[in-house]
Amino acid sequence: MTSDRKSKIQNLKSAALIKVLKFNDQGLIPTVIQDRKSRQVLTLCYLNEAALNKSLATGTVYLFRRSQNRLMQKGETSGHIQRIRELAVDCEGKSLVLLVDQRVAACHAGYFTCYFRRLTPRGTLKTVGRRVFDPPKVYRRG
């Protein structure tokens, strides 16, 4: 990708942004990932400074996977990457919103969004989303 074709996100100076952010005591900042077109919330994840720097440098979402204690690209296994189009910081610098172009789906369970269940008036959870891919086929270990 030539420099004139880089996204606005890739041109951001991460050092300037990091100065205004307040990472928690574990060095993480909660980040809402939202689809740019539909405005659906796709997921909530955590970024550390390294994940934020790599996300800004590449224009794709990298996150800190707490359960595995490692940096990873969102969609690295499935290929369902997220291209960052906008970044917003809350009023206190304690959380982020990334507006992304989502490839296929965000949820490892096969749904476009991780928020595919709704609470019913009876107090049960109802699946309202449609599965867009078959997880065993996508995450097959070979």
ChimeraX attribute file (.defattr): number of C-alpha atoms within 10 A of each C-alpha:
attribute: neighborCount
match mode: 1-to-1
recipient: residues
	/A:1	6
	/A:2	5
	/A:3	8
	/A:4	8
	/A:5	8
	/A:6	13
	/A:7	18
	/A:8	14
	/A:9	19
	/A:10	20
	/A:11	14
	/A:12	14
	/A:13	12
	/A:14	17
	/A:15	10
	/A:16	9
	/A:17	13
	/A:18	14
	/A:19	9
	/A:20	12
	/A:21	17
	/A:22	14
	/A:23	18
	/A:24	12
	/A:25	7
	/A:26	7
	/A:27	12
	/A:28	22
	/A:29	22
	/A:30	16
	/A:31	20
	/A:32	18
	/A:33	25
	/A:34	24
	/A:35	23
	/A:36	17
	/A:37	10
	/A:38	8
	/A:39	11
	/A:40	15
	/A:41	19
	/A:42	22
	/A:43	16
	/A:44	14
	/A:45	18
	/A:46	20
	/A:47	24
	/A:48	20
	/A:49	18
	/A:50	15
	/A:51	21
	/A:52	22
	/A:53	20
	/A:54	19
	/A:55	23
	/A:56	22
	/A:57	18
	/A:58	17
	/A:59	21
	/A:60	22
	/A:61	23
	/A:62	26
	/A:63	23
	/A:64	22
	/A:65	17
	/A:66	12
	/A:67	6
	/A:68	8
	/A:69	8
	/A:70	11
	/A:71	16
	/A:72	16
	/A:73	19
	/A:74	21
	/A:75	20
	/A:76	10
	/A:77	14
	/A:78	17
	/A:79	13
	/A:80	18
	/A:81	21
	/A:82	26
	/A:83	22
	/A:84	25
	/A:85	17
	/A:86	16
	/A:87	16
	/A:88	13
	/A:89	15
	/A:90	10
	/A:91	8
	/A:92	9
	/A:93	16
	/A:94	16
	/A:95	20
	/A:96	21
	/A:97	17
	/A:98	21
	/A:99	23
	/A:100	23
	/A:101	18
	/A:102	21
	/A:103	14
	/A:104	17
	/A:105	22
	/A:106	25
	/A:107	20
	/A:108	19
	/A:109	16
	/A:110	20
	/A:111	21
	/A:112	24
	/A:113	23
	/A:114	18
	/A:115	17
	/A:116	18
	/A:117	13
	/A:118	13
	/A:119	11
	/A:120	10
	/A:121	7
	/A:122	6
	/A:123	8
	/A:124	9
	/A:125	12
	/A:126	11
	/A:127	12
	/A:128	12
	/A:129	15
	/A:130	11
	/A:131	16
	/A:132	13
	/A:133	16
	/A:134	12
	/A:135	15
	/A:136	11
	/A:137	9
	/A:138	14
	/A:139	11
	/A:140	9
	/A:141	7
	/A:142	3
